[in-house]
Structure formats: structure tokens, C-alpha cells
Amino acid sequence: DIREYVGIHCSSGGGDVTEIGDQNLIMGTAHVGHDSKIGDQNVIANGSLLAGHVVLGNRVVVGGACAIAQRCWVGSYAMLGGGSMVERDVPPYVRVQGDRAKIRGLNVVQFVRSDFSDEEKSALSRLYKELWLSRRSGPVRSVREKAEEAMEGNKYADSEHCQHLLAFVLDSVNATSPMRCQGLCPPRTLD
């Protein structure tokens, strides 16, 4: 459904298009910018603003009055809390919130709604902790280094969702194209 006063802009140039997938709910006064790619089964709540060239995966929930900056990618199964200002890529399967959105945890509600197996939920939880919560002794390691290590070690080879998360993280942190924003939303720090 596309509700009242939604603005969806066509492509800004030749050779590209603005795409809206199937079974999306785009609520009143939302804005989808030019050349954006919206996957399937997403909810974009009232007053949310997606700038140009935004890529939204599948089954994403964008809370009310969110703003997503130009060229940001939001991974499948992510949840953006209401009023969030997103200026970096949002990994799949996580919740983000805040002005300059920060990762707040896994989107476990979507796991239940999407009927993820217990094994998948457990694997995603382990990987999330490894990427964003691990505090091993020794030198500080970046999310890139942790993701590369997990990918090379085939630790999560039997988990399609973990493979998707690792590929998204590595694609985002290694992005050099001017058509991509630079980097991932950071995790919330515990002060």
C-alpha cells in the first residue's frame, strides 16, 4: 500500500530507476528519493524521508519520522527506531536508533515474525556479539578484521543469514564507490 501524500521521485538520470518491491507499506507523507531501491515487505512509517540512491533490503521497518541520508544501504530485517537520523549503512538484522543512529542490538522481533529457526537465531546472536560486543585482550580489532576472520574461518558457513550479514558488513566497510556512503552505523557505547 502507498498511503496519502507519499512522494516517490523518478530517476534523476538516464539508465537508472527508482524501484519499489512487492507488499510494502509506505505510510502517509513519507518520501522516497530518486534512484532508490526498495525491496519487498517493508514498512516505511509516516513522515520518513529516504534520500536519493537509498537501498532498502527486505522486511525492514523504518519507524516514523526517520531520515536516511543519500546513498545509505539498509540491510534486510533491520529496524530503524522512530526519529532516527541515519547517515551510514545499517547492517541487516539489527536495530538502530538515535540522532546519528547507533546499533542497539539484534532485531529479535523480526526473527519471530519471520519464523527464524532457533539455530539461525543462535548463530546470528553469536556473530553479533563477535562483531560488536567482543572485548578480547590484546590489540583492538576493527569490525572489518572481525568479519574477515569469521568469513575466512568458515565459522558461520552453514548459516545463510550469518553469511548475508558478513557479506554486507565487508561490502560496506570496503566500499570505495562514490555511490555508497562510507561505513556502518557504530554500535552504542556503554558510558
RATA-V364054 format. One record per residue. N is the residue number from 1. RES is the residue in one small letter. OMEGA is omega in whole degrees, -180 to 180 (none if undefined). D_LAST is the distance of its C-alpha to the last C-alpha in Angstrom with 2 decimals. Layout:
# RATA-V364054
[[N,RES,OMEGA,D_LAST] [N,RES,OMEGA,D_LAST]]
This chain:
# RATA-V364054
[[1,d,171,41.57] [2,i,-171,41.03] [3,r,-172,40.81] [4,e,172,41.83] [5,y,175,41.22] [6,v,175,39.31] [7,g,177,39.70] [8,i,-175,40.13] [9,h,177,41.14] [10,c,-178,43.54] [11,s,180,43.13] [12,s,-179,43.08] [13,g,180,45.45] [14,g,174,48.01] [15,g,178,47.24] [16,d,180,44.00] [17,v,168,43.43] [18,t,-175,40.94] [19,e,175,40.76] [20,i,-178,39.88] [21,g,-175,40.14] [22,d,173,41.51] [23,q,175,40.41] [24,n,171,37.66] [25,l,178,36.88] [26,i,-171,36.17] [27,m,-173,35.84] [28,g,176,37.16] [29,t,176,36.44] [30,a,-179,34.35] [31,h,175,35.03] [32,v,-175,35.50] [33,g,-178,36.02] [34,h,175,38.76] [35,d,178,38.89] [36,s,179,36.09] [37,k,-178,36.44] [38,i,-179,35.50] [39,g,-176,35.98] [40,d,172,37.21] [41,q,177,36.10] [42,n,172,33.21] [43,v,176,32.23] [44,i,-171,31.43] [45,a,-176,30.83] [46,n,172,32.24] [47,g,179,31.51] [48,s,-176,29.59] [49,l,175,30.36] [50,l,-180,30.82] [51,a,-179,31.81] [52,g,175,34.52] [53,h,176,34.44] [54,v,176,31.60] [55,v,180,32.02] [56,l,-180,31.02] [57,g,179,31.67] [58,n,175,33.06] [59,r,177,31.78] [60,v,173,28.85] [61,v,177,27.70] [62,v,-178,26.80] [63,g,-177,25.63] [64,g,175,27.31] [65,a,173,26.92] [66,c,172,24.99] [67,a,179,25.83] [68,i,-176,26.09] [69,a,-179,26.88] [70,q,174,30.05] [71,r,177,30.47] [72,c,175,27.36] [73,w,177,27.97] [74,v,-176,26.55] [75,g,179,27.25] [76,s,177,29.21] [77,y,178,27.72] [78,a,177,24.55] [79,m,177,23.30] [80,l,-179,22.07] [81,g,-179,20.68] [82,g,178,22.69] [83,g,-179,22.16] [84,s,174,20.22] [85,m,-173,21.00] [86,v,180,21.49] [87,e,177,22.28] [88,r,180,21.99] [89,d,177,23.49] [90,v,-179,22.17] [91,p,175,22.92] [92,p,172,25.21] [93,y,-177,24.19] [94,v,171,20.61] [95,r,173,19.11] [96,v,-180,17.47] [97,q,170,16.47] [98,g,173,15.65] [99,d,-164,17.05] [100,r,-171,16.87] [101,a,176,16.44] [102,k,179,13.82] [103,i,-178,14.74] [104,r,-179,13.76] [105,g,178,16.11] [106,l,178,19.85] [107,n,-174,22.36] [108,v,178,23.99] [109,v,179,26.06] [110,q,176,27.89] [111,f,-180,28.52] [112,v,-180,30.44] [113,r,-177,32.22] [114,s,176,33.26] [115,d,175,34.43] [116,f,178,32.56] [117,s,177,33.86] [118,d,180,31.88] [119,e,179,32.19] [120,e,179,30.71] [121,k,-180,27.75] [122,s,179,27.14] [123,a,178,27.57] [124,l,178,25.19] [125,s,178,22.52] [126,r,-179,23.09] [127,l,178,23.07] [128,y,179,19.88] [129,k,-180,18.09] [130,e,-177,19.96] [131,l,-170,19.10] [132,w,-177,15.42] [133,l,-175,14.00] [134,s,180,16.22] [135,r,178,15.14] [136,r,173,18.62] [137,s,-178,19.55] [138,g,-176,21.30] [139,p,178,20.81] [140,v,-180,18.05] [141,r,180,19.86] [142,s,175,19.65] [143,v,178,19.97] [144,r,-179,23.56] [145,e,179,24.31] [146,k,180,23.01] [147,a,178,25.02] [148,e,179,28.05] [149,e,180,28.00] [150,a,-179,27.86] [151,m,-179,30.63] [152,e,-179,32.81] [153,g,-178,32.55] [154,n,-179,33.71] [155,k,-175,31.21] [156,y,-176,31.09] [157,a,-177,34.64] [158,d,179,35.75] [159,s,179,33.05] [160,e,-178,33.99] [161,h,177,30.65] [162,c,177,28.69] [163,q,178,31.16] [164,h,179,30.60] [165,l,-180,26.80] [166,l,180,27.27] [167,a,179,29.99] [168,f,-179,27.96] [169,v,-178,24.99] [170,l,177,27.48] [171,d,-179,29.50] [172,s,-176,26.60] [173,v,178,25.18] [174,n,-176,28.78] [175,a,177,30.02] [176,t,-178,32.17] [177,s,174,34.14] [178,p,178,33.90] [179,m,178,34.17] [180,r,171,30.61] [181,c,-174,27.29] [182,q,171,25.38] [183,g,-178,22.66] [184,l,169,20.44] [185,c,179,17.65] [186,p,175,14.40] [187,p,175,12.21] [188,r,176,9.14] [189,t,179,6.03] [190,l,-178,3.79] [191,d,none,0.00]]
